[in-house]
Amino acid sequence: MTAMRPIRSTSTRLLATFVLAAACASCTNVNPYFDPSKPHHTREGFRNNYLQGPIGGNFLRWQWERWRDGLPKPPANGYAFPVERPDIDWLKQNRSEATATWIGHATVLLQVGGLNILTDPMFSERASPLSWIGPKRKTPPAMRIDELPRIDAVIVSHNHYDHLDLPTLRALDKQAGGPPLFLMPLGVGDWLKRQGIANVQQLDWWQSHPVGGSRLHFVPVQHWSARGLFDRFETLWGGWVIESQADGKPFKAFFTGDTGYSKDFIDIHRRFGDFDFAMIPVGAYEPRWFMKPQHVNPEEAVQIHRDLRARRSLGIHWGAFELTDEALDEPPPALESAVAEAGISPGHFYATPTGQTRRIDR
């Protein structure tokens, strides 16, 4: 029988964060972007393509089970994960090679087509509306914001605090040489403008916007949105397709953001064809009865890799924030096993230490 123990601070802080964030929520109940011709639009907000109704399960039951079972499980070797120091000077000079540098969590510096694109930038200490409470970062970002090369475009998948971090976006807005273009989901862009950031474009699913010689498309994935307790589904969520050039040839990358597994990835492949590179979450997946609709596990991440027919994929969304029940160091070996079981060649879908830069082979 498992010994009873006090509620872990992570669980308490997570619950408190949601409660306190309710004060920040906008309870409009009316979708100002409603388009009856689009099935994912509702009069109150938005919905998924292949999952109707509430997402997730009983939050209080999950918290009770965490307390009962002493979860999340601690990493086998403690919380000191290796962080590689990127070659910052080289990254600042690079405008020709296609590379991906995992800065941590869902933040990737993608260099392609002469552009520096930053995904879901999160450099804060906590994934929370408050600096003193909420999930605390266990692994620091691989570099500081002021060490980044000049960012041309920021793409955000949805408005959860671990993916849309306002202090980070405000810092990027003040970068030397002028702000990047902030590409946001429908509704999130208008919210960001109200926070004082002006260089913003917001997109609905299947819409696109040019950046330099590249084009970025916002596409459906299975998830949800909220900044508080009472604004679920009021703004859109999704993934991003980056169409560009590398080595003088067409290049396609995909950033998933957060997602549960759905047929959306088959639809995306049907529209765009095979991908050269994908950034797919492999962490924050336990317990499955609660997380399955909203967060893939490594086996489902491998299925996304296969659905997209990606040449290479990087496993993200693990090791930084202790958000769910699996140990922070569990996803990489679980991904390695899932890749082997699927018969995928080693190195075609991988997890790297935080900070590692990989040149994207064609």
N, C-alpha and C positions, 0 to 999 in steps of 0.2 A: 504494500500500500504506500502510495506517495505521501511523504510528509507534508503537512500543511505549512505554509509560509506566508509572510506578509506580501501584499501586492507589490510587484516590482515597480520601481519608479518609472520605467518606460511606459508601462500600461497606464499608470495614474496620470502621467503627463500627457499621454495621447488623448485620454478621455477628457482631461481638463482643457486641452487645446480646442477640441471640438465644441465644448460647452462655451468657452470664452469667445470663440470665433463666431458664435451665433449673434453676438452683439454687432458684428461687422457685416452680417448678411443683409442682402436686399430682398425683401419679401414682396416681389412685384406681382407674381402669379399671372402676368400677362407677357406674352412673347412679342416684343416689338418687331422681331424679324420674321414673324410667322408668314410662311408661304404655303398655302394649301396644296400647291402642285408638287411639293417635296415631301415624300413619305416620312422622312426623319424629323420634320417640323411638327410641333404640336402647338396648340394655342397657349400652353403654359411654358413651353420650352422646346426641348429636343429629346429624341429617343434613339436607341440603337436599331440597326437594320435587322439583326437576327435574334435579338433578345428583347422581349417586351416586358414592361412592368418593372418592379423594383429590382435593383441589382445588389448582390450580396445577401447576407442573412441577418440573423439576430445579433446585433453588436454586443448587447449585454451578455448574451450567452457566450460569445467569444471571449469577452473579458473575464467571465467567471471561469471558463476552462483554462485560460492562461494562468490565473491565480491558483487554481486547483492543481495544475500540472507543473507549476514552476517554469513557465515559458516566458520569453523565448529562451531557447537553449543557448548557452554561451559558446563562442568559438572554441575550437579545440586548443588553440595556442594563445588564447587571450585576444585582446582587441588591437594589438599592434600590427596592423596589416602593412605590408611593404608598399611604399610609395616611391615610384621612380621619378627622378627629376628630369622633366623634358628638356631638350636642347632648345632653349627659348630663343637664342640668337638665330638658329637655323629656321625655326618656325616663323620668325618675323620676316626672314628673307625669302622663304619659300613661296613662290607663286606658280610653280610649274609641276611639281609632283603631287599626285593625289595621295593624301595621308589622312589618318584618323588618330587623334590623341584623346584617350579617355581621361578626362579631368576628374571624374568621380560621379557616382549616382547615374543620372541620365544626361549628364553634361559631357558632350563630345565636341572637340574642335575638329571640324571637317574642312580640309583644304582641298578644293577641287575647282578646276576651271578658272584659276587665278583668284578665287574668292576664299575668304575665311568665314565659315558659317558655324555658329554656335548653337547647339541644341539644348533646350530646357536649362538655361544657365542657373545654377544654384551654388553660391559660394558662401552662404551664411552658416552660422554655427548651429542654428535650429531650423527645422521645417515647421514653422509656426508663425502666427501673426504677432507673437510677442517674443522678445529676446531672452526672457528669463524662464520660459516654460515651453514644453513641447518636445518632440523627438530631437535629441541632441546628436550632432554629428560624431561618429566614431572614427572616421578616417578623413583627414583634411583634404581639401582640393589639391590637385597636383601642382597648381600654380596660383598666384594671386591674380586678381582682375587686372591690375596695372602691368602685369607681365605678359598678358596676351598680345598677340599681334593685333593690328587694327581689325576689328570685326566689321564685316560688310553686312551681314544679315544675322539676325537672331530668330530662331523658330521655336515656338512654344506649342506644346501638344494639348495642354489643358490647364485649368486654373488651380489645381491642388498645390498646397504650399511647398511640397518638395519638388515641384516642377515649375511653378511660377513664383519666383522670389523677388518681390518688389525692390528691396534694397540693392540686389544685384542688377536688376534692370535699370534702376536709376543711376548706378555707377557706370554701366555701359553707355547710357545715354550721354554721359559727360566725357566719353573717351576723347583723346586728342585727335584732331582732324575731323571732328563731327560725329554725330550719332550714327549707329548702324540703322538699317531698316528693320523694324520689329514686325514680324509676320505672326499674326495671332488668329486663333479661332474666332468664329462669329460671336460677337458679344464681348469677348475678352479684349478685343482691340478698342472698343469704345470705353470700356472700363479703364484700360491703360491710359487713354487720353485724359480721362478725368483725374488721373494721378499725376498729370503734368508732363507726360511723354508724348511728343507730337508726331514723330516720324514712324507712323504705324499704318499698316494695312491689315484688315481682317478678312478672312475668307470662309466661305461655306464649303461643305464637302464637294469635291471635284472641281473647285475653282483654282486658278493658278495666278501667279504674279511673276514678272521677269525681274531678275537681279543680275546686272551685268549681261553676260552672254548666256546665263543659265535661266532656267524656269523652275519655280518651286510650286508644287501642287499640294493642296490640303485634301486628305482622303479619309474615309471612315475607318475607325477601329472600334472595338467594343469596350466602352468604359463609361464614365460619367463625370460630372463637374460639380463643384461646390467650393465656396470659401467659408461657409458656415453651416448651420443646421437646417436652414430654411430656404436655401437657394439651389437645391439639387436640380440638375438638368436645365438650368436657366441660361447657361452659355454652352457653346459647343465644345467638343473635344475631337481629337483625331491624330493621324500620323501625317508625315510629310514625305513626298517623293521629290528628289532633287535630280533634275535632268540637266546635264552639263557636258563638258568635254574633258577628256584626259588623254594625253599622248596623241592628240589630234583625232581621237575617235569619240563617238557618243558614249556617255557615261551616265549610269542611273544608280542612285543611292536611295535608301529608304530608312527613315527614322520612325520607329513605331510609337514612341511615347509609352504610356501605360495601356495595356490591353488584356482582355480575356481572349481566348481563341474563338474565332468565328470564320464564316465563309467570306468575310470582307477581304481576306488576303488573296483568295482565289479571284475575286472581282478585280482587285488591284492588279494582279498579274495579267488578267484578261485585257485590261486597258493599256498597260505599260510594257508588257513582255518581261523578259528575264532581267534580273538586277545584278549589277556588278558588286554591290556592297549593301549590307543591311545592318542596322543597329537595333538589336532586339533585347527586351528585358528578359532576364533569367532569374531574378530574385523577387522576394516579397510575395510568396505563393502559398504559405501555410497559415491556417488549416484550409484544406481544399474545399470543404463544405461552405466556407465563407468567401474565400478568395477566387475560386475558379471562374466566376463570371467576369471578373475584373482584372486579374493578374495571371498570366500564363506561368506554368512551371517549366523547367528545362526541356521536358519531353514535348510540350506544346510549342515552346520556342523553336525547337528543331523542326516541327511541322510547319511553322511559319516560314522558316528558312527554305524548306522544300516547296511550299506553295508559291513563294516568290521566285523560286529557282535562282537563288542568290549564289554568286560565285564564292563570296566570302561574307561572313557575318561576325559581328562583335557582340558579345554578351555584356549588357549593361544593367543598371538598376540593382546593384547588390553591393554590400560591403561598406556603405556610408552611413545609412540610417537603419536602426533596428525597428522596423515598422511591423513586422509579422513574426510568426512563431519559429521559423527555421533559423538555425544559426547563421550568422553573417558570412561565415566561410563555407557554407554548404553548397551554394550554387555552382562554383567552378567544377568540383569533382562530379556533381550531379549532371552538369552539362557535358562533361567529358564522357560520362557513361552513356548519356542519351545519344550523343553523336556517334559513338561506337556502335551502339545497338541499332541505329538507323543505317549503318553501313556508309556513313559519310567519311571521306578521307580526312585524316587528322590535319588540323590547321585551316579547314574550310569554315568551321564555326568554333570560335575560341573565346576565352576570357583572358584578359591581360591584367597585370598589376596596374593600379592607379598610376596614371602619368605616362604610360608607355605609348610611344608613337609607332604606328604601323604604316608602312607604305602599302597602298592598296594595289595588289597585283592584278593585272588584266589578263 
